[in-house]
Amino acid sequence: MKILEITGGSKLTGTIRVSGAKNSAVALIPAAILSDEEVTICNVPDITDTEVLCEILTFLGAKIKRASETIVIDPTQLENREIPENLAKKLRASYYFMGALLGKYKKVVMTLPGGCSIGARPINLHLKGFEALGAKIVEKDNCYTITADQLKGANIYLDFASVGATINIMLAAVRADGVTVIDNAAKEPEIVNVATLLNNMGAKISGAGTSRIEIEGVEYLGKCFHEVIPDRIEAGTYVILGAACGENLKIDNIIPEHIEALTSKLEEMGAFLDIGSDYILVSRGEKYKGIHVKTQTYPGFATDLQQPLTPLLTQCEGKSKIEETIYENRFMHIPYLNQMGADIRVKNQTATIIGPSKLKGCDVVATDLRAGASLVIAGLIATGVTRITNVEHILRGYENIVEKLNNVGAKVEIREI
Ligand code: EPZ
């Protein structure tokens, strides 16, 4: 098993270059199936999630060439067969193969994992969209057989602005007969990135990034070249780290407006940020005051950033609150932060943080991806050594995190135990 060993207390200075967005890449790779020609995607982060999705594509018979951050996918020899559970369950985002295979072949058979540690994470809205388009769904022991004689455009209202459901319905509708409208669609930047890929292939999608997306079905999707947008959650994680331990730490290759909800909260706290066109320069401030954060769908405060923000709030004077409105179980990092010396109480989806606290390194466990990121930040703030087990969670979503941190003065090591 791998652990991350962090010696805290260093001032971090220099430049961290942010990679391509995990939550975009995990949709773009399955979306390539919809093309009848080769699709080239660059700026793809080299993380386990993208590796697994390429493994599934290869299992289906697609030809894949990868050169550093560029992937060339040739789906022309692909055979639509059941995706085995052992591959599908490696990551939640494997559900994008549902929309892509249904949209291309009008049939998909795959087993999906149930919930994960942060919540039940049902896919009822995805399935509601597929049925609206004319698909028939049979589910047995989490194995879904979804078929359609014909996919016909439909008007679909999402009870919740789900990112996954919005993208999956787009994938299923892009080659359907007629026009599909998704109302109350999610507005995350990753959705725009996927819609741009599909339009580059020849699709006719408008309104991505707004709550109403229109998809006019087309017969043919072809060759294209596309780029993954910078990862706004990785960017936000490192900006938070800079506000905690930085000295002119530059977070580079980002789209600042994608993390505006975060930067405005950090400034409210008393952090000084130099926000450029594609970078943010940040240093640890002298004094921070407590703030209230409520997670929302985009462009509100991202649920994925509330966990990395928590250790920084332990350094604020007075009381801070984080209200988590998206997931039902996204506070599993908190007992470990308290073990390190924080003073945080959780009641009814709200964490109350009393600061400032002196954090001391100790042995902790990464329970999920962003909880792991939270413990990395806590370990870098703390005095002494912090050992994080289950580090695979972190490596799923943060490309070259050890190298990126050590390059700016951190003391971080991956050990095999
Ligand atoms: C995406 O998950 C991200 N993952 C998540 O990031 C992110 O937290 C989430 O969007 C919200 O921004 C990827 O893009 C791979 P949702 P997704 O559908 O699409 C409920 C990370 O750390 N819901 O918007 O699964 C669901 O249970 C990960 O990188 C239904 O009830 O998110 C959740 O409570 C974690 N029925 C809420 O909506 C459905 O059919 C948000 O889910 C679908 C979702």
Residues whose N, C-alpha, C, O or C-beta is under 5 A from the ligand:
A	BS01	EPZ	N23 V26 A93 A120 R121 P122 I123 N124 L125 H126 F160 A161 S162 V163 G164 A165 T303 D304 I326 Y327 L369 R370
